[in-house]
Amino acid sequence: MNTIVQISLDLTSIPEALETARVAVRAGVDWLEAGTPLIIAEGMNGVRALRAEFPEIPIVADLKTMDGGWLEAEMMAKAGATHVVVMERAHEETVKMVVKAGKDLGVQVMGDNLGAEDKVAAARRLEDLGCDFVIHHT
C-alpha cells in the first residue's frame, strides 16, 4: 500500500493557501486539499489558483457535498480538482450523482463518513455506491 500525504488548506485566502501549499510541496506533500473554508471564501477560484500553480499535483475539493451532487462535482472538476468529497450522510441519490459526475468528468470521489455511528457500515455504503475512497473522519 502506498502512503499518500495530503495537506488540508483550511485557509480563507488564495495567497495564503498558495504560500502554504508551496511550503507543503517542498516538504514532500503528495496531494493538496482545497479545504472547506477556502472553498467557502474563494469558491472555484481557490481550486483554479491551486491548479495553475501546481499543474501536476492532485487537488481534492473538500466540498462536503450534501446535495447538488452533480453540479458541485462538475464545477470543481472544471476548476481543476482531481478529487471531490461527498458526505456519507447525504441522500443516496446525491452520492450516486457525485459518483456519476466523477466517472463522466474524470475525477475521483471521496466519501466522508463524518458523524456516522457505525463507520464500518458507512464505509460499506460508500463503497457500494461507487466512491473511489472512503474518508474515516474522526
Secondary structure, 3 states (H helix, E strand, C coil): CCCCCEEEECCCCHHHHHHHHHHHHHHCCCEEEECHHHHHHHCHHHHHHHHHHCCCCCEEEEEEECCCHHHHHHHHHHHCCCEEEEECCCCHHHHHHHHHHHHHHCCEEEEECCCCCCHHHHHHHHHHCCCCEEECCC
